[in-house]
């Protein structure tokens, strides 16, 4: 699924802590079968699958069948949207803190 065909907003997809943990697990491995992902959570396979579906709809996860097993891997490129958003506000706060610092220095003089 390409970034232009995303069915779900990336911000919505990462809003849930379980999905963020899934992303972390997938980032640490090249590819992980569903049963290994499920073993990392205190929830059933169906619940983990639902979270993975949401991540797939946002383009963050790609799956493939290997025999009867489904394996998942991370597609991190949609996370660039989040990185860009955070970078904008990081710059925003840096500039405001610099202005505040300058203002405080002027008041001291």
ZIMO-V272703 format. One record per helix or strand. SS is the DSSP state (H for helix, E for strand). FROM is the first residue (numbers start at 0). LEN is the number of residues. If there is no record, write none. Layout:
SS_FROM_LEN + SS_FROM_LEN
This chain:
H_2_3 + H_9_5 + H_16_11 + E_31_2 + H_33_5 + H_44_13 + E_60_6 + E_68_6 + H_75_33
